[in-house]
Amino acid sequence: MIKVAFSSSFKRAYKKRLRSDAEKQLKFIECLMLFMQDPYHVKLRTHKLTGSLKDLWSFSIEYDLRVVFFFTKDNEAIFEDIGNHDEVY
């Protein structure tokens, strides 16, 4: 099982973009549990980013809701941002 931590920028983005949407919050929690069990689960569509975000990874919660994160050397994932494609890339 992988550990997950949330950066302060992720916490701000989560509050701003998901605060008033209980359905998206529930989907995030479901995907978070899945991610902690298997970060590369096919449902998450986890992929490495390129270009200026080349050190980061992303997974999908739903069609246009993504989480951007990076892996540490200690088997931990740090979530950096959450939002739609244009907001996080």
C-alpha positions as CSV (number, residue, x, y, z in Angstrom):
1,M,0.0,0.0,0.0
2,I,1.3,3.4,-1.0
3,K,1.2,6.4,1.4
4,V,-0.4,9.6,0.2
5,A,0.3,13.2,1.3
6,F,-1.3,16.4,0.2
7,S,0.7,19.6,-0.6
8,S,-0.7,22.9,0.5
9,S,-1.4,23.8,-3.2
10,F,-3.4,20.6,-3.5
11,K,-5.5,21.4,-0.4
12,R,-6.2,24.9,-1.8
13,A,-7.2,23.6,-5.2
14,Y,-9.4,20.9,-3.7
15,K,-11.3,23.4,-1.6
16,K,-11.7,25.8,-4.5
17,R,-12.7,23.3,-7.2
18,L,-14.5,20.5,-5.3
19,R,-15.9,22.3,-2.2
20,S,-19.5,22.5,-3.4
21,D,-19.7,19.2,-5.4
22,A,-20.3,16.3,-3.1
23,E,-20.5,13.8,-6.0
24,K,-17.0,14.7,-7.2
25,Q,-15.7,14.6,-3.6
26,L,-17.1,11.0,-3.3
27,K,-15.5,10.0,-6.6
28,F,-12.2,11.5,-5.4
29,I,-12.3,9.4,-2.2
30,E,-13.1,6.2,-4.2
31,C,-10.2,6.8,-6.6
32,L,-7.9,7.7,-3.7
33,M,-8.6,4.4,-2.0
34,L,-8.0,2.6,-5.3
35,F,-4.8,4.6,-5.9
36,M,-3.5,3.6,-2.4
37,Q,-4.0,0.0,-3.3
38,D,-2.6,0.2,-6.8
39,P,-1.4,3.5,-8.3
40,Y,-1.4,2.0,-11.8
41,H,-4.9,0.5,-11.8
42,V,-6.3,0.7,-15.3
43,K,-9.4,2.6,-14.1
44,L,-7.2,5.5,-13.0
45,R,-5.4,5.9,-16.3
46,T,-2.2,6.9,-14.5
47,H,0.5,8.3,-16.8
48,K,3.7,10.3,-16.6
49,L,3.6,13.8,-17.8
50,T,5.9,15.5,-20.3
51,G,7.4,18.9,-21.1
52,S,7.6,21.3,-18.2
53,L,5.7,18.8,-16.0
54,K,8.1,15.9,-16.8
55,D,8.7,15.1,-13.1
56,L,5.0,14.7,-12.4
57,W,2.4,12.0,-12.9
58,S,-1.4,12.3,-13.3
59,F,-4.4,10.1,-12.8
60,S,-8.1,10.6,-13.8
61,I,-11.0,10.6,-11.4
62,E,-13.5,11.1,-14.1
63,Y,-13.3,12.2,-17.8
64,D,-12.2,15.8,-17.0
65,L,-11.0,15.7,-13.4
66,R,-7.3,14.9,-12.8
67,V,-4.9,14.7,-9.9
68,V,-1.3,15.7,-10.5
69,F,1.3,14.1,-8.2
70,F,4.8,12.9,-7.8
71,F,6.4,9.8,-6.2
72,T,9.0,10.1,-3.5
73,K,11.8,7.6,-2.8
74,D,10.0,6.5,0.3
75,N,7.1,4.8,-1.5
76,E,4.9,7.9,-1.0
77,A,2.9,10.0,-3.5
78,I,2.5,13.7,-2.9
79,F,-0.6,15.2,-4.5
80,E,0.1,18.6,-6.0
81,D,-3.0,19.7,-7.9
82,I,-6.6,18.7,-8.8
83,G,-8.8,20.0,-11.5
84,N,-9.8,19.8,-15.1
85,H,-7.3,19.5,-17.9
86,D,-6.8,23.2,-18.5
87,E,-6.5,24.0,-14.7
88,V,-3.8,21.4,-13.9
89,Y,-1.7,21.4,-17.1
